[in-house]
């Protein structure tokens, strides 16, 4: 049996409706998880936990620094 995107959405239609209609999102968390997964793929098995933790903290700091920059409105 092949599971299609439409079939999966139809199966979880209550969760989909809830996700679309609520003002909350998990965008920040998803970004952090993506960063952690990237570091794990790049350095997994070759680095200790302390180095991986250090790199994840640095990436979070860099991401925060670029997000906090004031944007210039278009002219």
PDB file of N, CA, C, O and CB in Angstrom:
ATOM      1  N   UNK A   1       0.833  -1.177   0.000  1.00  0.00           N
ATOM      2  CA  UNK A   1       0.000   0.000   0.000  1.00  0.00           C
ATOM      3  C   UNK A   1       0.885   1.250   0.000  1.00  0.00           C
ATOM      4  O   UNK A   1       1.796   1.366   0.820  1.00  0.00           O
ATOM      5  CB  UNK A   1      -0.951  -0.007   1.213  1.00  0.00           C
ATOM      6  N   UNK A   2       0.625   2.155  -0.890  1.00  0.00           N
ATOM      7  CA  UNK A   2       1.380   3.389  -0.991  1.00  0.00           C
ATOM      8  C   UNK A   2       0.677   4.483  -0.203  1.00  0.00           C
ATOM      9  O   UNK A   2      -0.525   4.704  -0.351  1.00  0.00           O
ATOM     10  CB  UNK A   2       1.557   3.804  -2.462  1.00  0.00           C
ATOM     11  N   UNK A   3       1.451   5.164   0.641  1.00  0.00           N
ATOM     12  CA  UNK A   3       0.898   6.274   1.406  1.00  0.00           C
ATOM     13  C   UNK A   3       1.221   7.558   0.652  1.00  0.00           C
ATOM     14  O   UNK A   3       2.383   7.861   0.383  1.00  0.00           O
ATOM     15  CB  UNK A   3       1.469   6.310   2.871  1.00  0.00           C
ATOM     16  N   UNK A   4       0.191   8.293   0.320  1.00  0.00           N
ATOM     17  CA  UNK A   4       0.390   9.551  -0.381  1.00  0.00           C
ATOM     18  C   UNK A   4       0.265  10.705   0.601  1.00  0.00           C
ATOM     19  O   UNK A   4      -0.243  10.541   1.710  1.00  0.00           O
ATOM     20  CB  UNK A   4      -0.620   9.704  -1.536  1.00  0.00           C
ATOM     21  N   UNK A   5       0.730  11.868   0.182  1.00  0.00           N
ATOM     22  CA  UNK A   5       0.619  13.054   1.021  1.00  0.00           C
ATOM     23  C   UNK A   5      -0.850  13.378   1.287  1.00  0.00           C
ATOM     24  O   UNK A   5      -1.234  13.689   2.414  1.00  0.00           O
ATOM     25  CB  UNK A   5       1.325  14.253   0.361  1.00  0.00           C
ATOM     26  N   UNK A   6      -1.662  13.302   0.237  1.00  0.00           N
ATOM     27  CA  UNK A   6      -3.085  13.603   0.399  1.00  0.00           C
ATOM     28  C   UNK A   6      -3.738  12.622   1.371  1.00  0.00           C
ATOM     29  O   UNK A   6      -4.574  13.018   2.183  1.00  0.00           O
ATOM     30  CB  UNK A   6      -3.803  13.559  -0.962  1.00  0.00           C
ATOM     31  N   UNK A   7      -3.367  11.369   1.294  1.00  0.00           N
ATOM     32  CA  UNK A   7      -3.925  10.374   2.209  1.00  0.00           C
ATOM     33  C   UNK A   7      -3.523  10.628   3.646  1.00  0.00           C
ATOM     34  O   UNK A   7      -4.335  10.493   4.561  1.00  0.00           O
ATOM     35  CB  UNK A   7      -3.491   8.990   1.801  1.00  0.00           C
ATOM     36  N   UNK A   8      -2.261  10.999   3.845  1.00  0.00           N
ATOM     37  CA  UNK A   8      -1.785  11.293   5.197  1.00  0.00           C
ATOM     38  C   UNK A   8      -2.467  12.527   5.759  1.00  0.00           C
ATOM     39  O   UNK A   8      -2.828  12.554   6.936  1.00  0.00           O
ATOM     40  CB  UNK A   8      -0.268  11.485   5.202  1.00  0.00           C
ATOM     41  N   UNK A   9      -2.650  13.554   4.928  1.00  0.00           N
ATOM     42  CA  UNK A   9      -3.348  14.761   5.381  1.00  0.00           C
ATOM     43  C   UNK A   9      -4.807  14.462   5.711  1.00  0.00           C
ATOM     44  O   UNK A   9      -5.352  14.977   6.687  1.00  0.00           O
ATOM     45  CB  UNK A   9      -3.267  15.858   4.313  1.00  0.00           C
ATOM     46  N   UNK A  10      -5.428  13.630   4.890  1.00  0.00           N
ATOM     47  CA  UNK A  10      -6.819  13.262   5.140  1.00  0.00           C
ATOM     48  C   UNK A  10      -6.945  12.480   6.441  1.00  0.00           C
ATOM     49  O   UNK A  10      -7.904  12.662   7.192  1.00  0.00           O
ATOM     50  CB  UNK A  10      -7.376  12.440   3.971  1.00  0.00           C
ATOM     51  N   UNK A  11      -5.984  11.617   6.701  1.00  0.00           N
ATOM     52  CA  UNK A  11      -6.008  10.814   7.919  1.00  0.00           C
ATOM     53  C   UNK A  11      -5.865  11.679   9.171  1.00  0.00           C
ATOM     54  O   UNK A  11      -6.494  11.402  10.193  1.00  0.00           O
ATOM     55  CB  UNK A  11      -4.899   9.771   7.879  1.00  0.00           C
ATOM     56  N   UNK A  12      -5.046  12.717   9.095  1.00  0.00           N
ATOM     57  CA  UNK A  12      -4.798  13.599  10.235  1.00  0.00           C
ATOM     58  C   UNK A  12      -5.446  14.963  10.051  1.00  0.00           C
ATOM     59  O   UNK A  12      -4.879  15.978  10.456  1.00  0.00           O
ATOM     60  CB  UNK A  12      -3.307  13.766  10.453  1.00  0.00           C
ATOM     61  N   UNK A  13      -6.604  14.997   9.456  1.00  0.00           N
ATOM     62  CA  UNK A  13      -7.210  16.290   9.122  1.00  0.00           C
ATOM     63  C   UNK A  13      -7.469  17.163  10.348  1.00  0.00           C
ATOM     64  O   UNK A  13      -7.407  18.388  10.247  1.00  0.00           O
ATOM     65  CB  UNK A  13      -8.508  16.070   8.382  1.00  0.00           C
ATOM     66  N   UNK A  14      -7.758  16.558  11.506  1.00  0.00           N
ATOM     67  CA  UNK A  14      -7.975  17.360  12.711  1.00  0.00           C
ATOM     68  C   UNK A  14      -6.674  18.048  13.134  1.00  0.00           C
ATOM     69  O   UNK A  14      -6.692  19.219  13.516  1.00  0.00           O
ATOM     70  CB  UNK A  14      -8.517  16.476  13.861  1.00  0.00           C
ATOM     71  N   UNK A  15      -5.569  17.346  13.071  1.00  0.00           N
ATOM     72  CA  UNK A  15      -4.278  17.940  13.421  1.00  0.00           C
ATOM     73  C   UNK A  15      -3.876  19.010  12.407  1.00  0.00           C
ATOM     74  O   UNK A  15      -3.310  20.037  12.780  1.00  0.00           O
ATOM     75  CB  UNK A  15      -3.193  16.853  13.501  1.00  0.00           C
ATOM     76  N   UNK A  16      -4.165  18.774  11.137  1.00  0.00           N
ATOM     77  CA  UNK A  16      -3.851  19.749  10.093  1.00  0.00           C
ATOM     78  C   UNK A  16      -4.661  21.019  10.315  1.00  0.00           C
ATOM     79  O   UNK A  16      -4.114  22.119  10.244  1.00  0.00           O
ATOM     80  CB  UNK A  16      -4.132  19.164   8.687  1.00  0.00           C
ATOM     81  N   UNK A  17      -5.953  20.881  10.582  1.00  0.00           N
ATOM     82  CA  UNK A  17      -6.801  22.043  10.827  1.00  0.00           C
ATOM     83  C   UNK A  17      -6.324  22.812  12.053  1.00  0.00           C
ATOM     84  O   UNK A  17      -6.306  24.043  12.042  1.00  0.00           O
ATOM     85  CB  UNK A  17      -8.260  21.613  11.006  1.00  0.00           C
ATOM     86  N   UNK A  18      -5.939  22.106  13.101  1.00  0.00           N
ATOM     87  CA  UNK A  18      -5.439  22.752  14.308  1.00  0.00           C
ATOM     88  C   UNK A  18      -4.148  23.507  14.012  1.00  0.00           C
ATOM     89  O   UNK A  18      -3.964  24.631  14.478  1.00  0.00           O
ATOM     90  CB  UNK A  18      -5.211  21.716  15.419  1.00  0.00           C
ATOM     91  N   UNK A  19      -3.266  22.901  13.248  1.00  0.00           N
ATOM     92  CA  UNK A  19      -1.997  23.546  12.914  1.00  0.00           C
ATOM     93  C   UNK A  19      -2.167  24.785  12.056  1.00  0.00           C
ATOM     94  O   UNK A  19      -1.397  25.737  12.180  1.00  0.00           O
ATOM     95  CB  UNK A  19      -1.102  22.575  12.209  1.00  0.00           C
ATOM     96  N   UNK A  20      -3.154  24.780  11.200  1.00  0.00           N
ATOM     97  CA  UNK A  20      -3.382  25.923  10.309  1.00  0.00           C
ATOM     98  C   UNK A  20      -4.076  27.065  11.041  1.00  0.00           C
ATOM     99  O   UNK A  20      -3.789  28.233  10.777  1.00  0.00           O
ATOM    100  CB  UNK A  20      -4.217  25.496   9.097  1.00  0.00           C
ATOM    101  N   UNK A  21      -4.978  26.744  11.949  1.00  0.00           N
ATOM    102  CA  UNK A  21      -5.811  27.780  12.570  1.00  0.00           C
ATOM    103  C   UNK A  21      -5.236  28.378  13.841  1.00  0.00           C
ATOM    104  O   UNK A  21      -5.695  29.443  14.255  1.00  0.00           O
ATOM    105  CB  UNK A  21      -7.146  27.219  12.873  1.00  0.00           C
ATOM    106  N   UNK A  22      -4.259  27.754  14.482  1.00  0.00           N
ATOM    107  CA  UNK A  22      -3.721  28.320  15.722  1.00  0.00           C
ATOM    108  C   UNK A  22      -2.636  29.340  15.416  1.00  0.00           C
ATOM    109  O   UNK A  22      -1.944  29.227  14.404  1.00  0.00           O
ATOM    110  CB  UNK A  22      -3.166  27.210  16.629  1.00  0.00           C
ATOM    111  N   UNK A  23      -2.481  30.337  16.285  1.00  0.00           N
ATOM    112  CA  UNK A  23      -1.456  31.355  16.056  1.00  0.00           C
ATOM    113  C   UNK A  23      -0.059  30.893  16.478  1.00  0.00           C
ATOM    114  O   UNK A  23       0.912  31.621  16.269  1.00  0.00           O
ATOM    115  CB  UNK A  23      -1.819  32.623  16.802  1.00  0.00           C
ATOM    116  N   UNK A  24       0.062  29.720  17.058  1.00  0.00           N
ATOM    117  CA  UNK A  24       1.350  29.243  17.553  1.00  0.00           C
ATOM    118  C   UNK A  24       2.067  28.443  16.487  1.00  0.00           C
ATOM    119  O   UNK A  24       1.437  27.797  15.651  1.00  0.00           O
ATOM    120  CB  UNK A  24       1.166  28.398  18.812  1.00  0.00           C
ATOM    121  N   UNK A  25       3.406  28.491  16.522  1.00  0.00           N
ATOM    122  CA  UNK A  25       4.185  27.655  15.618  1.00  0.00           C
ATOM    123  C   UNK A  25       5.461  27.214  16.309  1.00  0.00           C
ATOM    124  O   UNK A  25       5.830  27.757  17.350  1.00  0.00           O
ATOM    125  CB  UNK A  25       4.506  28.404  14.310  1.00  0.00           C
ATOM    126  N   UNK A  26       6.118  26.257  15.747  1.00  0.00           N
ATOM    127  CA  UNK A  26       7.350  25.730  16.330  1.00  0.00           C
ATOM    128  C   UNK A  26       8.548  26.032  15.436  1.00  0.00           C
ATOM    129  O   UNK A  26       9.511  25.266  15.400  1.00  0.00           O
ATOM    130  CB  UNK A  26       7.231  24.219  16.560  1.00  0.00           C
ATOM    131  N   UNK A  27       8.485  27.140  14.724  1.00  0.00           N
ATOM    132  CA  UNK A  27       9.545  27.485  13.784  1.00  0.00           C
ATOM    133  C   UNK A  27      10.912  27.617  14.410  1.00  0.00           C
ATOM    134  O   UNK A  27      11.895  27.123  13.857  1.00  0.00           O
ATOM    135  CB  UNK A  27       9.210  28.745  13.105  1.00  0.00           C
ATOM    136  N   UNK A  28      10.996  28.281  15.565  1.00  0.00           N
ATOM    137  CA  UNK A  28      12.286  28.468  16.226  1.00  0.00           C
ATOM    138  C   UNK A  28      12.863  27.122  16.647  1.00  0.00           C
ATOM    139  O   UNK A  28      14.047  26.858  16.441  1.00  0.00           O
ATOM    140  CB  UNK A  28      12.143  29.397  17.447  1.00  0.00           C
ATOM    141  N   UNK A  29      12.033  26.280  17.232  1.00  0.00           N
ATOM    142  CA  UNK A  29      12.501  24.962  17.660  1.00  0.00           C
ATOM    143  C   UNK A  29      12.948  24.128  16.471  1.00  0.00           C
ATOM    144  O   UNK A  29      13.966  23.439  16.545  1.00  0.00           O
ATOM    145  CB  UNK A  29      11.404  24.229  18.430  1.00  0.00           C
ATOM    146  N   UNK A  30      12.206  24.181  15.385  1.00  0.00           N
ATOM    147  CA  UNK A  30      12.581  23.409  14.196  1.00  0.00           C
ATOM    148  C   UNK A  30      13.922  23.872  13.655  1.00  0.00           C
ATOM    149  O   UNK A  30      14.717  23.050  13.200  1.00  0.00           O
ATOM    150  CB  UNK A  30      11.506  23.530  13.109  1.00  0.00           C
ATOM    151  N   UNK A  31      14.187  25.165  13.695  1.00  0.00           N
ATOM    152  CA  UNK A  31      15.476  25.673  13.237  1.00  0.00           C
ATOM    153  C   UNK A  31      16.622  25.167  14.087  1.00  0.00           C
ATOM    154  O   UNK A  31      17.672  24.792  13.564  1.00  0.00           O
ATOM    155  CB  UNK A  31      15.472  27.179  13.237  1.00  0.00           C
ATOM    156  N   UNK A  32      16.427  25.156  15.397  1.00  0.00           N
ATOM    157  CA  UNK A  32      17.461  24.656  16.301  1.00  0.00           C
ATOM    158  C   UNK A  32      17.702  23.165  16.088  1.00  0.00           C
ATOM    159  O   UNK A  32      18.845  22.708  16.084  1.00  0.00           O
ATOM    160  CB  UNK A  32      17.069  24.922  17.758  1.00  0.00           C
ATOM    161  N   UNK A  33      16.624  22.413  15.912  1.00  0.00           N
ATOM    162  CA  UNK A  33      16.752  20.976  15.679  1.00  0.00           C
ATOM    163  C   UNK A  33      17.499  20.715  14.378  1.00  0.00           C
ATOM    164  O   UNK A  33      18.322  19.803  14.305  1.00  0.00           O
ATOM    165  CB  UNK A  33      15.367  20.305  15.644  1.00  0.00           C
ATOM    166  N   UNK A  34      17.216  21.511  13.352  1.00  0.00           N
ATOM    167  CA  UNK A  34      17.920  21.372  12.079  1.00  0.00           C
ATOM    168  C   UNK A  34      19.414  21.636  12.258  1.00  0.00           C
ATOM    169  O   UNK A  34      20.246  20.916  11.706  1.00  0.00           O
ATOM    170  CB  UNK A  34      17.330  22.333  11.030  1.00  0.00           C
ATOM    171  N   UNK A  35      19.752  22.672  13.033  1.00  0.00           N
ATOM    172  CA  UNK A  35      21.165  22.973  13.298  1.00  0.00           C
ATOM    173  C   UNK A  35      21.852  21.808  14.000  1.00  0.00           C
ATOM    174  O   UNK A  35      22.965  21.429  13.637  1.00  0.00           O
ATOM    175  CB  UNK A  35      21.294  24.245  14.149  1.00  0.00           C
ATOM    176  N   UNK A  36      21.191  21.242  15.000  1.00  0.00           N
ATOM    177  CA  UNK A  36      21.771  20.138  15.756  1.00  0.00           C
ATOM    178  C   UNK A  36      21.964  18.919  14.865  1.00  0.00           C
ATOM    179  O   UNK A  36      23.000  18.258  14.936  1.00  0.00           O
ATOM    180  CB  UNK A  36      20.886  19.783  16.956  1.00  0.00           C
ATOM    181  N   UNK A  37      20.983  18.617  14.031  1.00  0.00           N
ATOM    182  CA  UNK A  37      21.095  17.466  13.133  1.00  0.00           C
ATOM    183  C   UNK A  37      22.228  17.660  12.132  1.00  0.00           C
ATOM    184  O   UNK A  37      22.942  16.713  11.801  1.00  0.00           O
ATOM    185  CB  UNK A  37      19.774  17.235  12.393  1.00  0.00           C
ATOM    186  N   UNK A  38      22.386  18.886  11.654  1.00  0.00           N
ATOM    187  CA  UNK A  38      23.476  19.165  10.716  1.00  0.00           C
ATOM    188  C   UNK A  38      24.830  18.923  11.373  1.00  0.00           C
ATOM    189  O   UNK A  38      25.703  18.289  10.780  1.00  0.00           O
ATOM    190  CB  UNK A  38      23.389  20.611  10.202  1.00  0.00           C
ATOM    191  N   UNK A  39      25.010  19.423  12.593  1.00  0.00           N
ATOM    192  CA  UNK A  39      26.275  19.213  13.292  1.00  0.00           C
ATOM    193  C   UNK A  39      26.509  17.732  13.569  1.00  0.00           C
ATOM    194  O   UNK A  39      27.635  17.244  13.465  1.00  0.00           O
ATOM    195  CB  UNK A  39      26.298  20.003  14.604  1.00  0.00           C
ATOM    196  N   UNK A  40      25.453  17.029  13.918  1.00  0.00           N
ATOM    197  CA  UNK A  40      25.584  15.596  14.176  1.00  0.00           C
ATOM    198  C   UNK A  40      26.047  14.866  12.916  1.00  0.00           C
ATOM    199  O   UNK A  40      26.897  13.978  12.986  1.00  0.00           O
ATOM    200  CB  UNK A  40      24.246  15.012  14.673  1.00  0.00           C
ATOM    201  N   UNK A  41      25.486  15.241  11.765  1.00  0.00           N
ATOM    202  CA  UNK A  41      25.885  14.597  10.509  1.00  0.00           C
ATOM    203  C   UNK A  41      27.322  14.951  10.136  1.00  0.00           C
ATOM    204  O   UNK A  41      28.080  14.102   9.666  1.00  0.00           O
ATOM    205  CB  UNK A  41      24.935  15.004   9.375  1.00  0.00           C
ATOM    206  N   UNK A  42      27.683  16.207  10.349  1.00  0.00           N
ATOM    207  CA  UNK A  42      29.028  16.647   9.970  1.00  0.00           C
ATOM    208  C   UNK A  42      30.113  16.051  10.854  1.00  0.00           C
ATOM    209  O   UNK A  42      31.171  15.658  10.363  1.00  0.00           O
ATOM    210  CB  UNK A  42      29.111  18.151  10.021  1.00  0.00           C
ATOM    211  N   UNK A  43      29.852  15.981  12.163  1.00  0.00           N
ATOM    212  CA  UNK A  43      30.912  15.619  13.088  1.00  0.00           C
ATOM    213  C   UNK A  43      30.622  14.364  13.895  1.00  0.00           C
ATOM    214  O   UNK A  43      31.425  13.981  14.746  1.00  0.00           O
ATOM    215  CB  UNK A  43      31.164  16.746  14.014  1.00  0.00           C
ATOM    216  N   UNK A  44      29.511  13.728  13.646  1.00  0.00           N
ATOM    217  CA  UNK A  44      29.147  12.552  14.419  1.00  0.00           C
ATOM    218  C   UNK A  44      30.192  11.451  14.324  1.00  0.00           C
ATOM    219  O   UNK A  44      30.654  11.122  13.231  1.00  0.00           O
ATOM    220  CB  UNK A  44      27.815  12.028  13.961  1.00  0.00           C
ATOM    221  N   UNK A  45      30.564  10.884  15.463  1.00  0.00           N
ATOM    222  CA  UNK A  45      31.545   9.820  15.482  1.00  0.00           C
ATOM    223  C   UNK A  45      32.974  10.308  15.499  1.00  0.00           C
ATOM    224  O   UNK A  45      33.884   9.534  15.795  1.00  0.00           O
ATOM    225  CB  UNK A  45      31.345   8.945  14.319  1.00  0.00           C
ATOM    226  N   UNK A  46      33.196  11.578  15.188  1.00  0.00           N
ATOM    227  CA  UNK A  46      34.556  12.109  15.151  1.00  0.00           C
ATOM    228  C   UNK A  46      34.813  13.121  16.251  1.00  0.00           C
ATOM    229  O   UNK A  46      35.956  13.517  16.480  1.00  0.00           O
ATOM    230  CB  UNK A  46      34.828  12.741  13.812  1.00  0.00           C
ATOM    231  N   UNK A  47      33.748  13.545  16.939  1.00  0.00           N
ATOM    232  CA  UNK A  47      33.913  14.580  17.958  1.00  0.00           C
ATOM    233  C   UNK A  47      33.235  14.143  19.241  1.00  0.00           C
ATOM    234  O   UNK A  47      32.270  13.379  19.227  1.00  0.00           O
ATOM    235  CB  UNK A  47      33.340  15.930  17.477  1.00  0.00           C
ATOM    236  N   UNK A  48      33.748  14.633  20.331  1.00  0.00           N
ATOM    237  CA  UNK A  48      33.144  14.338  21.619  1.00  0.00           C
ATOM    238  C   UNK A  48      31.920  15.205  21.863  1.00  0.00           C
ATOM    239  O   UNK A  48      31.639  16.136  21.108  1.00  0.00           O
ATOM    240  CB  UNK A  48      34.154  14.535  22.735  1.00  0.00           C
ATOM    241  N   UNK A  49      31.211  14.890  22.909  1.00  0.00           N
ATOM    242  CA  UNK A  49      29.994  15.619  23.247  1.00  0.00           C
ATOM    243  C   UNK A  49      30.296  17.084  23.547  1.00  0.00           C
ATOM    244  O   UNK A  49      29.525  17.964  23.164  1.00  0.00           O
ATOM    245  CB  UNK A  49      29.301  14.970  24.445  1.00  0.00           C
ATOM    246  N   UNK A  50      31.405  17.353  24.223  1.00  0.00           N
ATOM    247  CA  UNK A  50      31.728  18.743  24.580  1.00  0.00           C
ATOM    248  C   UNK A  50      31.959  19.606  23.335  1.00  0.00           C
ATOM    249  O   UNK A  50      31.525  20.757  23.295  1.00  0.00           O
ATOM    250  CB  UNK A  50      32.976  18.783  25.480  1.00  0.00           C
ATOM    251  N   UNK A  51      32.631  19.066  22.330  1.00  0.00           N
ATOM    252  CA  UNK A  51      32.856  19.828  21.098  1.00  0.00           C
ATOM    253  C   UNK A  51      31.556  20.031  20.330  1.00  0.00           C
ATOM    254  O   UNK A  51      31.304  21.124  19.822  1.00  0.00           O
ATOM    255  CB  UNK A  51      33.882  19.116  20.209  1.00  0.00           C
ATOM    256  N   UNK A  52      30.732  18.998  20.241  1.00  0.00           N
ATOM    257  CA  UNK A  52      29.443  19.146  19.565  1.00  0.00           C
ATOM    258  C   UNK A  52      28.585  20.197  20.267  1.00  0.00           C
ATOM    259  O   UNK A  52      27.955  21.028  19.612  1.00  0.00           O
ATOM    260  CB  UNK A  52      28.700  17.797  19.516  1.00  0.00           C
ATOM    261  N   UNK A  53      28.561  20.158  21.603  1.00  0.00           N
ATOM    262  CA  UNK A  53      27.785  21.131  22.364  1.00  0.00           C
ATOM    263  C   UNK A  53      28.300  22.541  22.094  1.00  0.00           C
ATOM    264  O   UNK A  53      27.509  23.463  21.892  1.00  0.00           O
ATOM    265  CB  UNK A  53      27.844  20.816  23.872  1.00  0.00           C
ATOM    266  N   UNK A  54      29.615  22.714  22.088  1.00  0.00           N
ATOM    267  CA  UNK A  54      30.219  24.019  21.834  1.00  0.00           C
ATOM    268  C   UNK A  54      29.812  24.550  20.454  1.00  0.00           C
ATOM    269  O   UNK A  54      29.456  25.720  20.314  1.00  0.00           O
ATOM    270  CB  UNK A  54      31.753  23.927  21.938  1.00  0.00           C
ATOM    271  N   UNK A  55      29.868  23.700  19.461  1.00  0.00           N
ATOM    272  CA  UNK A  55      29.492  24.132  18.105  1.00  0.00           C
ATOM    273  C   UNK A  55      28.018  24.489  17.999  1.00  0.00           C
ATOM    274  O   UNK A  55      27.660  25.449  17.317  1.00  0.00           O
ATOM    275  CB  UNK A  55      29.820  23.044  17.100  1.00  0.00           C
ATOM    276  N   UNK A  56      27.160  23.724  18.668  1.00  0.00           N
ATOM    277  CA  UNK A  56      25.722  24.018  18.643  1.00  0.00           C
ATOM    278  C   UNK A  56      25.448  25.365  19.309  1.00  0.00           C
ATOM    279  O   UNK A  56      24.632  26.145  18.820  1.00  0.00           O
ATOM    280  CB  UNK A  56      24.920  22.894  19.350  1.00  0.00           C
ATOM    281  N   UNK A  57      26.126  25.637  20.419  1.00  0.00           N
ATOM    282  CA  UNK A  57      25.952  26.923  21.108  1.00  0.00           C
ATOM    283  C   UNK A  57      26.436  28.062  20.220  1.00  0.00           C
ATOM    284  O   UNK A  57      25.780  29.101  20.147  1.00  0.00           O
ATOM    285  CB  UNK A  57      26.715  26.933  22.457  1.00  0.00           C
ATOM    286  N   UNK A  58      27.560  27.889  19.550  1.00  0.00           N
ATOM    287  CA  UNK A  58      28.067  28.929  18.652  1.00  0.00           C
ATOM    288  C   UNK A  58      27.105  29.197  17.494  1.00  0.00           C
ATOM    289  O   UNK A  58      26.868  30.351  17.136  1.00  0.00           O
ATOM    290  CB  UNK A  58      29.438  28.530  18.106  1.00  0.00           C
ATOM    291  N   UNK A  59      26.564  28.155  16.924  1.00  0.00           N
ATOM    292  CA  UNK A  59      25.619  28.328  15.819  1.00  0.00           C
ATOM    293  C   UNK A  59      24.365  29.048  16.295  1.00  0.00           C
ATOM    294  O   UNK A  59      23.840  29.911  15.591  1.00  0.00           O
ATOM    295  CB  UNK A  59      25.248  26.966  15.204  1.00  0.00           C
ATOM    296  N   UNK A  60      23.879  28.702  17.487  1.00  0.00           N
ATOM    297  CA  UNK A  60      22.705  29.379  18.037  1.00  0.00           C
ATOM    298  C   UNK A  60      23.015  30.861  18.253  1.00  0.00           C
ATOM    299  O   UNK A  60      22.167  31.717  17.997  1.00  0.00           O
ATOM    300  CB  UNK A  60      22.259  28.716  19.370  1.00  0.00           C
ATOM    301  N   UNK A  61      24.216  31.162  18.718  1.00  0.00           N
ATOM    302  CA  UNK A  61      24.606  32.556  18.922  1.00  0.00           C
ATOM    303  C   UNK A  61      24.661  33.310  17.597  1.00  0.00           C
ATOM    304  O   UNK A  61      24.179  34.439  17.504  1.00  0.00           O
ATOM    305  CB  UNK A  61      25.963  32.633  19.628  1.00  0.00           C
ATOM    306  N   UNK A  62      25.238  32.701  16.587  1.00  0.00           N
ATOM    307  CA  UNK A  62      25.312  33.356  15.273  1.00  0.00           C
ATOM    308  C   UNK A  62      23.924  33.577  14.693  1.00  0.00           C
ATOM    309  O   UNK A  62      23.643  34.640  14.138  1.00  0.00           O
ATOM    310  CB  UNK A  62      26.156  32.519  14.301  1.00  0.00           C
ATOM    311  N   UNK A  63      23.066  32.593  14.817  1.00  0.00           N
ATOM    312  CA  UNK A  63      21.707  32.730  14.291  1.00  0.00           C
ATOM    313  C   UNK A  63      20.984  33.872  15.009  1.00  0.00           C
ATOM    314  O   UNK A  63      20.287  34.664  14.374  1.00  0.00           O
ATOM    315  CB  UNK A  63      20.918  31.400  14.451  1.00  0.00           C
ATOM    316  N   UNK A  64      21.148  33.955  16.319  1.00  0.00           N
ATOM    317  CA  UNK A  64      20.488  35.005  17.096  1.00  0.00           C
ATOM    318  C   UNK A  64      21.030  36.373  16.707  1.00  0.00           C
ATOM    319  O   UNK A  64      20.278  37.345  16.634  1.00  0.00           O
ATOM    320  CB  UNK A  64      20.677  34.765  18.606  1.00  0.00           C
ATOM    321  N   UNK A  65      22.336  36.451  16.457  1.00  0.00           N
ATOM    322  CA  UNK A  65      22.949  37.731  16.102  1.00  0.00           C
ATOM    323  C   UNK A  65      22.409  38.254  14.780  1.00  0.00           C
ATOM    324  O   UNK A  65      22.160  39.452  14.644  1.00  0.00           O
ATOM    325  CB  UNK A  65      24.466  37.592  16.027  1.00  0.00           C
ATOM    326  N   UNK A  66      22.225  37.370  13.802  1.00  0.00           N
ATOM    327  CA  UNK A  66      21.720  37.820  12.509  1.00  0.00           C
ATOM    328  C   UNK A  66      20.229  38.115  12.553  1.00  0.00           C
ATOM    329  O   UNK A  66      19.756  38.969  11.803  1.00  0.00           O
ATOM    330  CB  UNK A  66      22.005  36.778  11.447  1.00  0.00           C
ATOM    331  N   UNK A  67      19.485  37.441  13.399  1.00  0.00           N
ATOM    332  CA  UNK A  67      18.047  37.691  13.502  1.00  0.00           C
ATOM    333  C   UNK A  67      17.789  39.022  14.188  1.00  0.00           C
ATOM    334  O   UNK A  67      16.846  39.728  13.831  1.00  0.00           O
ATOM    335  CB  UNK A  67      17.351  36.555  14.268  1.00  0.00           C
ATOM    336  N   UNK A  68      18.619  39.376  15.172  1.00  0.00           N
ATOM    337  CA  UNK A  68      18.402  40.600  15.937  1.00  0.00           C
ATOM    338  C   UNK A  68      18.810  41.863  15.193  1.00  0.00           C
ATOM    339  O   UNK A  68      18.550  42.966  15.673  1.00  0.00           O
ATOM    340  CB  UNK A  68      19.152  40.524  17.225  1.00  0.00           C
ATOM    341  N   UNK A  69      19.432  41.729  14.054  1.00  0.00           N
ATOM    342  CA  UNK A  69      19.848  42.924  13.301  1.00  0.00           C
ATOM    343  C   UNK A  69      18.612  43.684  12.835  1.00  0.00           C
ATOM    344  O   UNK A  69      17.643  43.084  12.369  1.00  0.00           O
ATOM    345  CB  UNK A  69      20.745  42.536  12.080  1.00  0.00           C
ATOM    346  N   UNK A  70      18.655  44.993  12.962  1.00  0.00           N
ATOM    347  CA  UNK A  70      17.509  45.768  12.454  1.00  0.00           C
ATOM    348  C   UNK A  70      17.479  45.703  10.927  1.00  0.00           C
ATOM    349  O   UNK A  70      18.515  45.778  10.266  1.00  0.00           O
ATOM    350  CB  UNK A  70      17.584  47.254  12.934  1.00  0.00           C
ATOM    351  N   UNK A  71      16.308  45.566  10.401  1.00  0.00           N
ATOM    352  CA  UNK A  71      16.176  45.517   8.947  1.00  0.00           C
ATOM    353  C   UNK A  71      15.825  46.890   8.422  1.00  0.00           C
ATOM    354  O   UNK A  71      15.120  47.660   9.074  1.00  0.00           O
ATOM    355  CB  UNK A  71      15.114  44.490   8.520  1.00  0.00           C
ATOM    356  N   UNK A  72      16.311  47.181   7.265  1.00  0.00           N
ATOM    357  CA  UNK A  72      16.030  48.463   6.629  1.00  0.00           C
ATOM    358  C   UNK A  72      14.815  48.274   5.740  1.00  0.00           C
ATOM    359  O   UNK A  72      14.816  47.411   4.862  1.00  0.00           O
ATOM    360  CB  UNK A  72      17.262  48.988   5.810  1.00  0.00           C
ATOM    361  N   UNK A  73      13.780  49.071   5.956  1.00  0.00           N
ATOM    362  CA  UNK A  73      12.584  48.911   5.116  1.00  0.00           C
ATOM    363  C   UNK A  73      12.889  49.273   3.660  1.00  0.00           C
ATOM    364  O   UNK A  73      13.707  50.157   3.400  1.00  0.00           O
ATOM    365  CB  UNK A  73      11.427  49.787   5.649  1.00  0.00           C
ATOM    366  N   UNK A  74      12.242  48.602   2.721  1.00  0.00           N
ATOM    367  CA  UNK A  74      12.484  48.933   1.293  1.00  0.00           C
ATOM    368  C   UNK A  74      12.009  50.344   0.981  1.00  0.00           C
ATOM    369  O   UNK A  74      11.057  50.848   1.576  1.00  0.00           O
ATOM    370  CB  UNK A  74      11.764  47.918   0.360  1.00  0.00           C
ATOM    371  N   UNK A  75      12.690  50.961   0.040  1.00  0.00           N
ATOM    372  CA  UNK A  75      12.318  52.335  -0.354  1.00  0.00           C
ATOM    373  C   UNK A  75      11.266  52.352  -1.403  1.00  0.00           C
ATOM    374  O   UNK A  75      10.846  53.424  -1.839  1.00  0.00           O
ATOM    375  CB  UNK A  75      13.512  53.092  -0.849  1.00  0.00           C
TER     376      UNK A  75
END
